[in-house]
Amino acid sequence: MGMATAPHYLFGPFRLDPARRTLCRGDQTVPLTARAFDVLLALVERAGRTVEKDELLQLVWPDTIVEEANLTQQVFTIRRLLGPSPDSGPYIVTIPRRGYRFVATVEEQMARPNRSPGHNDAATPALLLAMPLPPDAPVAPVAERALAISPDGRTVVYVSGGPAGTRLYRRALDTFDAMPIPHTEGAANPFFSPDASWIGFTTACRLQKIPAAGGPPQTICELEGDVRGATWSPSGTIVFAAGPASGLWQVQDGGGTPRPLTTLRFEMGERTHRWPHMLPDGLGVLFTIGHAGDSSFDEASVAVAGLDAPDHRIVLRHATDGRCPSPALLLWGRQGILMAAAFDPQSREIAGPPRVVIPGVVMSKTGAVHAACSRTGILVHVPGGVQKPRRSLLTLDGDGTVVDTMPCEDAIEEPRVSPDGRSVILGRRSRGSDLWRFDRERRSLTRVSFDQGTFAGIWGPENGTITCSSSTSGVADLYCLQPDRGTEPARLLGTEFDKVAGAWSPNGETLAYTEYHPETGADIWVLDRASGATTALVRTRFNEYAPCFSPDGRYLAYTSEESGQAEVHVVSFPGAAGKCQVSTDGGSEPVWSRDGQTLCYRVGHRMMRVDIRRGPQHAGVPTTQFERHHIHGAVTGLANYDVTPDGAGFIVIVDDAVPAMVMLQVTVR
């Protein structure tokens, strides 16, 4: 990494740290999105001179064509967060028709990074080798981790396959052939044991290991949902992310019952812990935190937790999938670039300025960086860039057969079918998050919100009205939209904590929503529309979220984590009495059928249904409606599907196929 100094910028009460990508006011970190941070840094580095708009756009969005309004919005956000300067003037002034100028006095402070024992100055690649793969066994464009390298750097294992299924392949660096690994059908997330004698991997329902020398697989534990990475410690502990909206879990490599390692801090906006990597000392783990309101994992954070003291802290912001291939080096991904910085293994902090290692690495929209590094300094990666999220809205019949398809360029989520079945409200994430309406008859998409911070749209309380969450004020408050009338959004409820709309009662008088509290996590509250009064309906020390009313308004279904895993519960309304669990082996994302006779929910890739005709206390045995891979709900916990009004089918969201990758690159330092 060299002995380059790391600049910090001081202005007013603020300290801007480009290496850690943090802005602090005294000891408090000021929350900034990745784009806002880039705009502020560009202006601070050029303090005192006018920075033309075109120059700023090129600095912050180098490979993207964006509207000038995006820049204006970022400057507005920065000004609001900074407030007035010590002389009561603004920090940033607008130069009409030209650009912006940072006018406050800036002090540049140089801090020499620490050099730790064993520090490797040779982070720059010394030798780059191409590794062609068989045309019939390319790297699969999976959302999970796609490859791993053995600790000694001799063997690469990667995921290959397509829609029909995946499996693991092995390629030794001193050979030209990639060979399938038997008994790994449906595998993802490969990882090696510290002594390279075992290969771990996940399937849709199991965490497994298989001897590297060959042999049958062994099941370590059962799983639910899509795992987001796993890693193996020298002491025999395997740490894994149990799902898209989960904390980290740990289990012994000989098998057993998993137990939690980290806990999501809902009050701090944490919505997912994923992509764990064991630290070289085997005593702690690096992982990625996704936050509420993040438009992509470029805005995520890399954190560290100890195996014996799992209270975690953030190491680096605006980064994903961080790992330490050696004690003094941290690698991470951002915008399709593999970055590196010196790392202090004692303090577990960044110890130097960031630099580019590989300018083009395939990154999944889930934040996974398709690269792996051995202890011997050999880095293998899939050349490319960020995989653009392309999804489709599918209409399925009752047995899961596709009836209709509507492609979309961006990441769509949380479809809600209108009561008349003609329209679907969708969340759509690109550079921000907004709501769109899909007309099923005309097959047209129309935007209905414009602030790039709106999400979780539901129909109601009136026909044509949409209730949603918006975080433009800094806190996710609840708003009502009337897109057909062209009126401004009206704030329905504003409090100091984030809120996500769940469902309106059938009579439109009561809104059930989730509130995220620093002491009790996710809780279910109700809002009385007439009086504006709010009441906590289900509030415990466990997380409860995704409330939905039965069509007759007598019951409320929701997801609860009180058993240690997500399960679907039902209570009566309005009294919240008679609580009962209707799922039997995990479950989330509850949605009522329109006739109220059945309740649907998700378990992994299975769509489940349970008969509720005799009431929740006498619920039937859950059965599988169908099984297919479609996108789970994640950040809000709301259902990422809906039931059609006629009760005969479903609306779901799937990832579109991404071209497979037939080349790996190997870097030898």
C-alpha positions in Angstrom: 0.0 0.0 0.0 3.0 2.3 0.3 3.4 5.1 2.9 1.0 7.6 1.2 -0.6 9.9 3.7 -4.4 9.9 4.2 -6.0 13.5 4.1 -8.8 14.5 6.4 -10.7 17.7 5.8 -11.8 20.0 8.7 -14.4 22.7 8.3 -16.6 24.3 11.0 -17.4 21.5 13.5 -17.1 18.9 10.8 -14.4 16.3 9.9 -14.6 14.7 6.4 -12.6 11.4 6.2 -12.3 10.1 2.6 -10.6 6.9 3.7 -13.4 5.8 6.0 -16.0 7.7 3.9 -17.4 9.4 7.0 -18.6 12.9 7.9 -18.5 13.6 11.6 -19.8 16.5 13.6 -17.7 16.2 16.7 -18.1 12.6 17.8 -21.3 12.0 15.9 -21.4 10.5 12.4 -23.6 12.5 10.0 -25.5 10.0 7.7 -24.8 10.6 4.1 -25.7 8.5 1.1 -22.8 7.4 -1.1 -23.7 9.9 -3.9 -24.1 12.8 -1.4 -20.7 11.9 0.1 -19.1 12.0 -3.3 -20.6 15.4 -4.2 -19.5 16.9 -0.8 -16.0 15.4 -1.2 -15.6 16.8 -4.7 -16.6 20.3 -3.5 -14.5 20.2 -0.4 -11.4 19.1 -2.3 -12.0 22.1 -4.6 -12.9 24.5 -1.9 -12.8 28.2 -2.9 -13.4 27.6 -6.7 -16.5 27.2 -8.7 -17.0 23.6 -9.8 -19.0 23.4 -13.0 -22.1 21.2 -13.0 -20.7 19.1 -15.9 -17.5 18.5 -13.9 -19.4 17.4 -10.8 -21.6 15.1 -12.9 -18.5 13.5 -14.4 -16.8 13.2 -11.0 -19.7 11.6 -9.2 -21.5 9.7 -12.1 -18.5 9.0 -14.4 -20.1 6.2 -16.4 -23.8 7.1 -16.1 -26.0 9.6 -17.9 -28.1 11.4 -15.2 -30.3 14.4 -15.1 -29.1 17.6 -13.5 -31.9 17.3 -11.0 -30.0 14.5 -9.3 -27.1 16.8 -8.6 -29.5 19.5 -7.3 -31.1 17.0 -5.0 -27.8 15.9 -3.6 -26.6 19.5 -2.9 -30.0 20.2 -1.2 -29.5 17.2 1.0 -25.9 18.2 1.9 -27.0 21.7 2.8 -29.8 20.5 5.0 -27.4 18.2 6.9 -24.6 20.7 7.3 -26.8 23.6 8.3 -25.3 27.1 8.5 -21.6 27.7 8.8 -20.0 29.3 11.9 -20.4 32.7 10.2 -24.1 31.9 9.7 -23.7 31.7 5.9 -24.0 28.6 3.8 -21.2 26.1 3.3 -22.1 25.7 -0.4 -23.3 28.5 -2.7 -24.9 28.2 -6.1 -23.2 30.0 -9.0 -26.2 30.6 -11.3 -26.0 28.7 -14.6 -22.6 27.4 -13.8 -22.2 25.2 -10.7 -21.4 25.3 -7.0 -18.6 26.6 -4.7 -17.7 25.4 -1.2 -17.0 28.7 0.5 -16.1 27.8 4.1 -12.5 27.6 5.2 -11.2 24.0 4.9 -8.1 22.7 6.7 -6.4 19.7 5.2 -5.0 17.4 7.9 -2.6 14.7 6.9 -2.4 11.5 8.9 0.3 8.9 8.2 -1.3 5.4 8.2 -0.2 2.8 10.7 2.2 0.1 9.5 1.3 -3.2 11.1 3.7 -6.1 11.3 3.5 -8.2 8.2 2.0 -5.3 6.2 2.1 -6.0 2.5 3.0 -3.0 0.3 2.4 -5.0 -2.9 -1.4 -4.4 -3.2 -0.9 -3.5 -6.9 -1.3 -6.6 -9.1 2.0 -8.0 -10.2 0.8 -10.6 -12.7 -2.6 -11.0 -14.3 -3.6 -14.3 -15.8 -6.7 -15.3 -17.8 -8.5 -18.5 -16.8 -10.9 -19.6 -19.5 -13.8 -21.8 -18.4 -15.5 -24.5 -20.4 -18.4 -23.1 -22.6 -20.7 -25.6 -21.0 -19.7 -24.7 -17.4 -19.5 -20.9 -17.1 -19.8 -19.0 -13.8 -23.5 -18.7 -13.0 -24.8 -15.1 -12.6 -26.2 -15.9 -9.1 -27.2 -13.5 -6.4 -25.2 -15.5 -3.9 -21.4 -15.8 -3.7 -20.2 -17.5 -6.9 -16.6 -18.6 -6.2 -14.0 -19.4 -3.5 -10.3 -20.1 -3.6 -8.5 -22.6 -1.3 -6.3 -21.0 1.5 -3.2 -22.2 -0.3 -4.3 -20.6 -3.6 -4.2 -23.9 -5.6 -7.9 -24.6 -6.3 -10.8 -22.5 -7.3 -14.4 -23.7 -6.7 -17.2 -21.9 -8.5 -21.0 -22.1 -9.1 -22.1 -23.0 -12.6 -25.5 -23.6 -14.1 -28.6 -21.8 -15.1 -32.4 -21.7 -14.6 -32.5 -25.5 -14.5 -30.2 -25.6 -11.5 -26.7 -25.0 -10.3 -23.7 -27.2 -9.2 -20.2 -26.6 -8.0 -17.1 -27.0 -10.3 -13.5 -27.3 -9.3 -10.6 -25.8 -11.3 -7.0 -26.3 -10.1 -4.7 -23.4 -11.1 -2.1 -25.7 -12.6 -4.6 -27.5 -14.9 -6.8 -26.4 -17.8 -9.9 -28.4 -16.9 -12.9 -27.5 -14.7 -14.5 -30.6 -13.3 -18.0 -30.9 -11.7 -18.1 -31.8 -8.0 -20.6 -34.7 -7.5 -23.5 -34.3 -5.1 -23.5 -30.5 -5.2 -26.7 -30.0 -7.3 -28.4 -26.7 -6.4 -25.3 -25.4 -4.6 -24.3 -21.8 -4.0 -22.0 -19.8 -1.6 -18.9 -22.1 -1.8 -16.3 -21.7 1.0 -13.3 -23.6 2.2 -12.4 -24.9 5.6 -9.3 -23.3 7.0 -7.2 -26.4 6.3 -8.8 -26.7 2.8 -9.9 -30.3 3.5 -13.6 -29.4 3.2 -15.7 -27.4 0.9 -18.8 -25.8 2.4 -21.8 -24.7 0.4 -25.5 -24.0 0.7 -28.6 -25.3 -1.0 -32.2 -24.1 -0.8 -32.7 -25.8 2.5 -29.3 -27.0 3.9 -25.9 -25.8 4.9 -23.6 -28.7 3.8 -19.9 -29.7 3.5 -18.2 -32.1 1.2 -14.6 -33.5 1.4 -12.3 -31.6 -1.0 -10.8 -35.0 -1.9 -14.2 -36.3 -2.9 -17.0 -38.1 -1.2 -20.6 -37.7 -0.1 -21.8 -34.4 1.4 -22.7 -34.0 5.0 -25.5 -31.8 6.3 -24.5 -29.3 9.0 -27.9 -27.7 9.6 -31.2 -27.0 8.0 -31.9 -23.6 6.4 -34.8 -21.4 5.6 -34.7 -18.8 2.8 -31.8 -17.5 0.6 -28.5 -17.6 2.5 -26.2 -14.5 2.0 -22.8 -16.0 2.5 -20.9 -18.3 4.9 -17.4 -18.5 6.4 -15.4 -21.0 8.4 -13.2 -20.3 11.5 -10.1 -22.3 12.6 -12.0 -23.2 15.8 -14.7 -25.0 13.8 -17.4 -22.4 13.9 -19.3 -21.6 10.7 -20.9 -18.1 10.5 -23.6 -17.6 7.9 -26.3 -15.1 7.0 -29.6 -17.0 7.3 -31.6 -14.8 4.9 -31.9 -11.5 3.0 -33.2 -9.7 6.1 -31.4 -11.6 8.8 -28.6 -11.1 11.3 -25.6 -13.5 11.3 -25.9 -17.0 12.8 -23.2 -19.5 13.9 -23.1 -23.3 14.0 -20.4 -25.9 14.7 -19.0 -27.5 11.6 -19.8 -30.9 13.0 -23.5 -30.0 13.0 -26.0 -28.8 15.6 -28.5 -26.1 16.2 -27.6 -22.6 14.8 -27.6 -19.7 17.3 -27.6 -16.0 16.6 -24.3 -14.1 16.4 -25.4 -10.6 15.5 -28.6 -8.7 15.9 -30.1 -6.2 13.5 -30.2 -2.7 15.0 -33.5 -1.5 13.6 -33.2 1.8 15.5 -30.0 2.5 13.5 -31.6 1.6 10.2 -30.0 -1.8 9.8 -32.1 -4.2 7.7 -29.7 -7.0 6.8 -26.3 -8.5 7.8 -24.7 -10.5 5.1 -21.5 -11.7 3.3 -19.5 -12.7 6.4 -15.7 -13.2 6.1 -13.6 -14.6 8.9 -10.7 -12.4 10.1 -7.3 -13.9 9.7 -7.0 -14.4 13.5 -10.2 -16.4 13.5 -11.6 -14.4 16.4 -13.9 -12.1 14.5 -15.8 -11.7 11.4 -16.3 -8.9 8.8 -19.7 -8.5 7.2 -21.9 -6.2 5.3 -24.8 -4.1 6.7 -27.6 -2.9 4.4 -29.5 0.1 5.7 -33.1 1.2 5.3 -33.4 3.6 2.3 -30.2 2.4 0.6 -30.8 2.3 -3.2 -28.0 -0.2 -3.7 -25.2 -1.9 -1.7 -22.8 0.8 -2.8 -24.4 2.6 0.2 -23.9 -0.3 2.6 -21.3 -0.5 5.4 -18.6 -3.1 6.3 -18.7 -4.0 10.0 -16.8 -6.2 12.4 -18.0 -8.5 15.2 -16.2 -10.8 17.6 -17.2 -14.4 17.8 -17.1 -14.2 21.6 -18.3 -10.5 21.7 -20.7 -10.1 18.8 -21.6 -6.4 19.5 -20.6 -5.1 16.1 -19.3 -1.7 14.9 -18.9 -0.2 11.5 -15.4 -0.2 10.0 -16.1 1.4 6.6 -19.0 3.1 5.0 -20.2 3.0 1.3 -18.7 -0.5 0.8 -19.8 -4.1 0.5 -18.4 -7.6 0.9 -15.3 -6.7 2.9 -12.7 -9.3 3.6 -9.1 -9.4 5.0 -6.9 -11.8 2.9 -4.0 -10.9 5.2 -4.0 -9.3 8.7 -3.0 -5.8 7.4 -5.1 -5.5 4.2 -8.8 -4.9 3.7 -10.6 -5.5 0.4 -14.1 -4.5 -0.5 -16.3 -3.7 -3.5 -18.1 -0.5 -4.6 -19.6 0.3 -8.0 -18.0 -2.7 -9.7 -14.5 -1.8 -8.4 -12.4 -3.9 -6.0 -10.8 -1.5 -3.5 -8.1 -2.0 -0.9 -6.7 -0.1 2.2 -4.3 -0.8 4.9 -6.0 -2.4 7.9 -4.8 -2.4 11.6 -5.4 -5.9 12.9 -5.2 -4.8 16.6 -7.7 -1.9 16.5 -9.6 -3.4 13.5 -9.7 -0.1 11.8 -8.8 1.3 8.4 -5.2 2.5 8.6 -4.6 4.1 5.2 -6.2 5.7 2.1 -8.3 3.5 -0.2 -7.0 2.6 -3.7 -8.2 0.7 -6.7 -7.0 -2.9 -7.0 -9.2 -4.2 -9.8 -11.2 -1.7 -11.8 -13.8 -4.1 -13.1 -15.2 -6.9 -10.9 -18.7 -8.5 -11.3 -20.9 -7.4 -8.3 -24.3 -8.8 -7.7 -27.1 -6.4 -6.9 -27.3 -8.3 -3.5 -23.9 -6.8 -2.6 -21.8 -9.9 -3.3 -18.4 -9.3 -4.9 -17.4 -12.2 -7.2 -13.8 -12.3 -6.1 -11.8 -14.4 -3.7 -8.3 -14.2 -2.3 -6.0 -16.8 -0.8 -3.7 -16.5 2.2 -0.8 -16.8 -0.3 -1.9 -13.6 -2.1 -3.6 -15.1 -5.2 -6.7 -13.2 -6.2 -9.3 -14.6 -8.5 -12.3 -12.6 -9.8 -15.0 -12.5 -12.5 -14.2 -9.6 -14.8 -17.0 -7.2 -15.5 -18.9 -4.7 -13.3 -22.1 -4.3 -11.4 -24.9 -6.6 -12.5 -27.8 -4.3 -13.3 -30.9 -5.5 -11.5 -33.5 -6.5 -14.2 -36.7 -8.1 -12.9 -40.0 -9.1 -14.3 -43.5 -9.1 -12.9 -45.2 -12.5 -13.4 -48.8 -13.5 -13.2 -49.1 -17.1 -12.1 -52.1 -19.4 -11.9 -52.8 -21.4 -8.7 -50.2 -24.1 -9.4 -47.4 -21.6 -10.2 -47.6 -21.7 -14.0 -46.7 -18.4 -15.7 -49.7 -16.8 -17.3 -48.3 -13.3 -18.1 -44.9 -11.5 -18.0 -44.0 -7.8 -17.7 -40.3 -7.1 -17.9 -38.8 -4.0 -16.1 -35.3 -2.5 -16.5 -34.9 -1.8 -12.8 -35.3 -3.6 -9.5 -39.0 -3.8 -8.8 -40.5 -4.9 -5.5 -43.6 -5.3 -3.3 -46.4 -5.5 -5.9 -49.9 -4.6 -4.6 -52.9 -5.4 -6.8 -55.7 -2.8 -6.8 -59.1 -4.0 -5.5 -60.5 -4.1 -9.0 -57.5 -6.0 -10.3 -56.7 -3.5 -13.0 -53.5 -2.0 -11.6 -50.5 -3.0 -9.6 -48.5 -0.6 -7.4 -44.7 -1.4 -7.5 -41.7 -0.1 -5.7 -39.0 0.6 -8.3 -35.3 1.1 -7.2 -32.8 2.7 -9.5 -30.8 5.7 -8.2 -33.5 6.2 -5.6 -36.8 4.5 -4.7 -40.2 5.5 -6.0 -43.6 4.1 -6.7 -44.9 3.2 -10.1 -48.3 2.0 -11.3 -48.6 -0.8 -13.8 -51.9 -0.8 -15.8 -52.5 -4.6 -16.5 -54.9 -3.9 -19.4 -52.8 -1.3 -21.2 -49.5 -2.8 -20.1 -48.1 0.6 -19.2 -45.9 1.8 -16.3 -46.6 5.3 -14.8 -44.6 7.0 -12.1 -46.7 8.1 -9.1 -44.0 9.5 -6.7 -41.0 11.7 -7.5 -38.8 12.2 -4.4 -36.5 9.2 -4.8 -37.2 8.1 -1.2 -40.7 6.6 -1.4 -41.4 2.9 -0.8 -43.8 0.3 0.6 -46.9 1.4 -1.3 -50.3 0.0 -0.4 -53.8 0.8 -1.7 -56.2 2.8 0.5 -57.8 4.2 2.5 -60.0 5.2 -0.5 -60.3 4.1 -4.1 -57.3 5.4 -6.1 -55.4 6.5 -2.9 -52.0 5.1 -2.1 -50.4 5.0 1.4 -46.7 4.7 1.5 -43.5 5.5 3.4 -41.1 8.3 2.5 -37.7 9.0 4.0 -37.1 12.4 2.4 -37.3 14.1 5.8 -34.6 11.8 7.3 -37.2 9.6 9.0 -39.5 7.2 7.2 -42.9 8.8 7.7 -46.3 7.7 6.3 -47.9 9.6 3.4 -51.0 9.5 1.2 -50.8 9.9 -2.5 -53.7 10.7 -4.9 -52.0 10.3 -8.3 -55.1 10.7 -10.4 -55.8 14.1 -8.8 -52.2 15.4 -9.2 -52.0 16.7 -5.6 -49.0 16.9 -3.4 -48.3 14.0 -1.0 -50.0 14.5 2.3 -48.3 13.4 5.4 -50.4 11.0 7.3 -48.2 10.3 10.3 -44.9 11.7 11.4 -43.0 10.5 14.5 -39.3 10.2 15.5 -39.0 6.6 14.4 -39.1 4.9 11.0 -42.5 3.5 9.9 -43.6 1.2 7.1 -47.2 1.0 6.0 -48.8 -2.5 6.3 -52.5 -2.6 5.5 -55.7 -0.6 5.8 -58.7 -2.2 7.5 -61.5 -3.0 5.0 -63.6 0.0 6.1 -60.6 2.3 5.7 -60.7 3.5 9.3 -57.6 1.9 10.7 -54.0 1.6 9.3 -51.7 -1.2 10.6 -48.1 -0.3 10.3 -44.6 -1.3 11.5 -42.6 1.0 13.7 -38.9 0.5 14.4 -38.0 1.4 18.0 -34.5 1.5 19.5 -35.5 -0.6 22.5 -38.1 -3.1 21.1 -37.1 -3.3 17.5 -40.0 -3.8 15.0 -43.4 -3.5 16.5 -47.0 -3.4 15.1 -49.0 -0.2 15.6 -52.4 1.0 14.4 -53.5 4.5 13.4 -57.1 5.6 13.9 -57.8 7.7 10.8 -60.5 9.8 12.3 -58.8 10.9 15.5 -55.1 10.5 14.4 -54.5 8.5 17.6 -51.9 5.7 17.4 -51.8 2.5 19.6 -49.2 -0.2 19.9 -51.0 -3.4 19.0 -48.2 -6.0 19.2 -45.1 -4.8 20.9 -42.6 -7.1 22.5 -38.8 -7.4 22.8 -39.0 -9.5 19.6 -39.5 -8.3 16.1 -43.0 -8.2 14.7 -43.7 -6.8 11.2 -45.6 -7.0 7.9 -49.2 -6.7 9.3 -52.2 -7.4 7.1 -55.9 -7.4 7.8 -58.3 -10.2 6.9 -60.9 -9.2 4.4 -63.6 -9.0 7.1 -61.3 -7.0 9.4 -61.7 -9.4 12.3 -58.0 -10.6 12.3 -54.6 -9.3 11.7 -51.8 -11.6 10.4 -48.1 -10.7 10.8 -44.6 -12.1 11.0 -42.9 -12.6 14.4 -39.4 -13.7 15.4 -40.2 -14.6 19.0 -39.6 -18.4 18.4 -36.0 -17.7 17.1 -37.1 -17.8 13.5 -39.7 -16.0 11.4 -43.2 -17.5 11.9 -46.7 -16.3 10.8 -49.0 -15.3 13.7 -52.7 -14.1 13.8 -54.5 -12.1 16.4 -58.0 -10.8 16.6 -58.8 -7.2 15.9 -59.3 -4.8 17.6 -58.3 -6.4 20.8 -55.2 -8.3 19.7 -56.5 -11.3 21.7 -56.3 -15.0 20.9 -52.8 -14.9 19.4 -51.9 -18.1 17.5 -49.1 -19.3 15.2 -50.5 -20.6 12.0 -47.2 -21.6 10.3 -45.5 -24.7 11.5 -41.9 -24.7 10.2 -41.0 -21.1 9.5 -42.9 -18.6 7.5 -43.1 -14.9 6.5 -44.8 -12.5 4.1 -48.4 -13.3 5.0 -51.2 -12.3 2.5 -54.9 -13.2 2.9 -56.9 -14.6 0.0 -59.6 -12.1 -1.0 -62.4 -14.3 0.4 -60.6 -14.6 3.7 -60.8 -18.4 3.8 -57.0 -19.0 3.4 -53.8 -17.3 4.4 -50.8 -17.5 2.1 -47.2 -17.1 3.2 -43.6 -18.0 2.1 -41.1 -20.6 3.4 -38.0 -20.5 1.3 -39.1 -20.9 -2.3 -42.4 -22.5 -1.3 -45.7 -20.7 -1.5 -47.7 -22.0 1.4 -51.4 -21.8 2.2 -53.4 -22.6 5.4 -57.1 -23.0 5.8 -58.6 -20.3 8.1 -62.3 -20.9 7.5 -62.9 -22.1 11.1 -60.8 -19.3 12.5 -57.1 -19.0 13.3 -57.4 -21.1 16.5 -58.6 -24.0 14.3 -56.3 -23.4 11.4 -55.7 -26.4 9.1 -52.3 -28.0 8.3 -50.3 -25.7 6.0 -49.8 -27.1 2.5 -47.5 -26.2 -0.4 -49.3 -24.3 -3.1 -46.3 -24.4 -5.5 -42.5 -24.0 -5.4 -40.5 -21.8 -7.6 -37.7 -19.2 -7.3 -39.0 -15.7 -7.0 -37.7 -12.7 -5.1 -38.2 -12.7 -1.3 -39.2 -9.6 0.6 -36.1 -8.1 2.3 -35.7 -4.6 3.7 -39.3 -4.0 4.9 -40.3 -7.6 5.5 -43.5 -7.0 3.5 -44.7 -9.6 1.1 -43.0 -9.5 -2.3 -46.0 -10.9 -4.0 -49.8 -10.5 -4.0 -52.9 -12.6 -4.6 -55.1 -11.7 -7.6 -58.6 -10.5 -6.7 -60.3 -13.6 -8.2 -58.3 -15.8 -5.9 -57.1 -17.9 -8.8 -53.5 -16.7 -9.1 -50.5 -14.7 -7.8 -48.5 -11.7 -8.8 -44.7 -12.4 -8.1 -41.4 -10.8 -9.0 -38.4 -12.8 -10.5 -34.9 -11.9 -11.6 -34.3 -11.9 -15.3 -31.6 -14.1 -16.7 -28.1 -12.5 -16.7 -25.5 -13.7 -19.2 -23.2 -16.4 -17.8 -19.5 -15.6 -17.4 -16.9 -17.8 -19.2 -13.7 -16.2 -17.9 -12.0 -15.8 -14.6 -8.9 -13.7 -14.0 -6.2 -14.5 -11.6 -3.9 -11.9 -10.0 -0.6 -13.0 -8.4 1.0 -10.4 -6.1 
